[in-house]
Every structure is written in structure tokens, then in C-alpha cells.
Amino acid sequence: MIGKVIAHKAHKSGATFFSISPSSLASKRHGDGEKLVKTLFAVASYRAPSVVFIDGVDSLLSQRTDESEVSRKMKTEFLAQLDGATNERSFRLLVIGATDLPQELDDAARRRFVKRLYIPLPDQSAREVLLRNALKKNDHLLTDIEFAMLSRDTEGYSGADLKNLCTDAAMWPIRSLRERDRLTIHAKDLPPITYEHFCRSLKGSVPTVAQADLEDYIEWNNTYGTKVSSNLYYEDSSGECSDDETDD
């Protein structure tokens, strides 16, 4: 989701956006990895202003322990290119790396990323927006109050968790049909999604991000993260779906 937002902003500002996965730079042959890294930064420099977004940057710039010579050379070349991207004023290039394992980053790589921002789980207002967006193209009967209740009931859910919850809730109108009708009914003739469907789905749904992982992220952010002035967290009251609904 961060990558999509950055790509949208880059397009509006006239910058060229490069979305890179570490696997696209990996090669078993000696010298190929370094060439790919050099080519990436050369093209990004030529198309400047540019944004290079690397998802899963920890697998590319992990700590240097027992690794092959090919991987070590590619990592060294990438770090050298990062030095050039941050030191040359005329080099209008923004390099952004996303990871859910910041502890695995090499110390040298961590220092080269000037800003290190911790993106927390969505708060209540963000969860409500995500739920509304996920159901934007679906036929549903949820009211504003019910959206607010769902956003409270999903405390600790990530964006992916909310998407999976909406997908499961959208299946309940189909589950309510007879088996032969499921194969013949048109999508527009399906019953709308209701708040009760979400309550059923919530009973079998749990957040996928463990509290221990969150504590590790916060500890890493307190040690290495860039301090921001705005408060990214706030507390909200929790609510629950009623338990009088029986599962089919």
C-alpha cells in the first residue's frame, strides 16, 4: 500500500517510479548482480527525478554473515550506489526500502537510509476508511454506525487482515444459498452484505500480527527510528459484536 501511494505521488510530481523486488536483482553468476544494480541506478539517474521503491529490502541488505561471494559483492555495490544517491546533490533520486524485518538489516545499510520511519498498524479511523474502501464496489447494507463499530471490533488488525475479513464476510450471502443456486445465480442477484455477516466472520478471525512482533518493532524504532513530532497513536474504546448470532 505504501508503494502504491508513493507511485501515485511520484506520477503527479512528474517523477519516474521504479518498483524493485530483490529477486529481480539476484543472479547466481558472478558479476551479474553488480551489473543489474549499476544499471538500475544508471537508468534511475537518467530518468531523474526518480523514486526507487524496494519491497522486502531486508532480503537484499541483510546482515553480512555466512553468505556467498556473489551476494556479498552485489550488496557492496548496492551500498556504494546508495552512497552516491545520498551524497551527490545533482542526483535527484529517492531510494525507499520497506521491510517487516528491520532487525535483519545490515548496519551499513541502516545508516545509509537517512529516514527510518515506523508505520504502525492502522488506528480506528484508518480501519474504518479501509473497510469502506474494501466494500466500495460491493452491495452492502452497512450503516455509518456499523462501520464505526466494526472499526472498533478490529483493533490490532492490519490492512491485509481487514481485506481478508471483508472477503470472508462477502462469502456469507453465497453460503446462504442452496448449493445448486450458487452455480447459477448472477452476481447482481446476490443478497447484500450485512453487519451480521461481519459478526460471523469476526468470530473466526484473529489479527495476524503478534503482540511480541509489535513490541520488537517499537523497540527497534525507539533505538534507530527517526523521531517525529506528530503523535501516531491514540487510544479508542472497544466494542464487540453481539454473540446472539448462531453460525450455520
N, C-alpha and C positions, 0 to 999 in steps of 0.2 A: 504493500500500500504506500509506503514511503517512496519507493521507486516511481510509482505512478504519479504521485504528487509532484515529485521533482521533475519528471519528464514533462508534465503539463506546464509547470512554471518555466522550464527551460525553453519550451516551444514558444510560449508567449513572449519571452525576452529575446528571442532570436538566437538562442544558443543551440549547439548541436549536442544531442543526448546520446551517450553510449551506455548500454546496459550489458555488463560483462559478468559471466559466471566463471569461477576459477577453472572449471573443466575445459573451457574454450581456450585457455592459455597453457594447459598441461600437454606435455609430449614426452614420450619415452626416449626419443632420440636426442643426443647431445646437441645443444645449441639451438634447437627449435623453440624451446620455451623462451629463451632470452630474445630471439628474433621476434616472436609474437608480441612480447612486452614492448620492445622498441617500436614495432610497427604501430601498436595501439597508441602509444604516446605521440608518435610522429604524426599519425592521422588526426588525433585529437588536437595537436598543436596547429596543424594546417587548417583545420575547420574551426579554430577558436573564434569566439568564445565557446568553450566546450564543457560538458559535465560528464564525468566518467563515474558511473554508479556500479559498485561491485557488491553483489549479494553473496553472503557467506564468505566474507573476506578472511575469516579465521582459517579456512582450509588452504588459503593461498599464502598467508603470512603468519603461520603458526610458529610456535617456539622451535628454535633450531636444536633438535636433539639427535635422535637416530634417524636421519633422512638421507636419501640418495644424493649423489653429487649433482644430478640433473635438477632435482628440486631445489637444492641449495643455491645453485647458480642462478636459477630463474628468480628466486626470492631476492638474491643480492641485486640483480638487475632491476627488479621492481622497486626496491628501496632506493636505488640510485636515481631512477626516474622520478620517484616521489620527491627526492631532494631537489631535482630540477624544477618540478612543478611548484614547489613552495618558495624557492629562492629567486627565480627569475621573474621580475615584475612584469615583463612584457609577455610572459607566458600565461595567457588568460585561460587557465584550466582549473576546474574544481573537481577534486577527487573525493568521492564519498564511499565509504565502506559500511555495510550493515552486517551485523553478526548477533547471534544469540549465545555466543560463547566468547565473550570478551576476555575471559581469563586465559584463553588459549593463544591470544595474540603475542607475537614476538615483541620484546621490549623496544627494539629499534623501530618496529612498525608503529607501535603505540605512540612513540614520541613524534613520529612524522605526521600523524593525524592531529592537527593543531586543536581542533574542537572535538571533544568526546562527549556526546550527548546521550543520556539515558532516556529512552522512550518508554514510559510506564504503560501498564495496562489501561485501557480506556476507562474513564470515570463514568459516572451515571449519565451525564448529559451526552457524552460521546457514544455511549452504548445505545441510547435512545436514537441518536442520528443513524448509527449503523443498522439498527433494527428497521427503522423506517426506510432506509435506502435498500435494504435487502428485500423488502416486501413491496417496493415501489411498482414493480411490474406484475404483482400477484393480486388476485381478487381476495380481499380480506375485509373483515368487519371490525377490526380493532379500533377502539376509540383513543383519544389522546390520553385519557386516564389510564387505560390498559397498557398503552405504550410506556407510560411513566412507571407503572407497576412492574412491567417486565424488565425495564432498565434497572430497577432496584433488585429484582429477584436474581439478576445475572451478575452480581458482584463477583469480581475475580475472573470474569470471562474475557478471553482475548477476542480479537476481531475474527479469527478463524473459528473459535468456539461459537460465536454468535451466528456466523454463517451456517455452521453445521446444525445449530438449533433451529434456525429458520427452515432449513432444508427438511429436517425431520418433521417439524410442525406442518409443513406443506404436504407431507405424505399422508397425514391423517384423513383428509377428505377422500383420498383414494382408498385407504384402508377401510373406510366405512361402507364402500360399495361392495356388491356381490362380485365374486371372482369373475364371472362371465362379463359383467358390466365394465370391469376395469380395462378390458381389451377393446371395447367398442366405443366407450364414451369419449366425446370430444373434450379438449382441454377447457373450452369456454363453458361447458355444461357442468363442470365440477363444482361442488359446493364450496363456498368461500372459506378461507382460513379464519378461525375464531381464536379468542383468548383461551378458551378451553383446550384447544389443540396445543397451544404452547404450554399450558399447565401439564398436560400429559407428557409432552416431550421433556419438560424440565425435570420430571421425576426420574428419568433415565439418563440425565445429562449432568456432567460434572466438569468443572474447569480443568483444562489440560496443563496449566502452568502451576507447578507445585510451589507451596509457600517457601520451601527451602531454596528453590531457584531464585525466587524474588529477593530473598534475603542476600543471596550471593551477588545478585545484580546491584542491589543497593549498596552493599559493602564495597564492591568494585568501583561504583560511581562515587562513593564518598572518598575513595583513595585517589582515583585517577580522573574522574569525570570533571568536565568543565562546569564551573558553578554558574547558575543562572539566577537572576533576581526575582523572576516570577515564580509563584508557588504552583507546582504542577499537581498537587494533591489536595483533595478536600474530602471530608467525611460526609456521608449521607446516611439517612435512616434506611433500614432494610425492611422489605415487605415480602410476604410469601403468598403463593397461590393457595387457594383453599384445597384441602385434602378430601373433600367430599365427592370428588370425581373419581369414578371407578374406571380401571383400564379394561379395554376389550380384549 
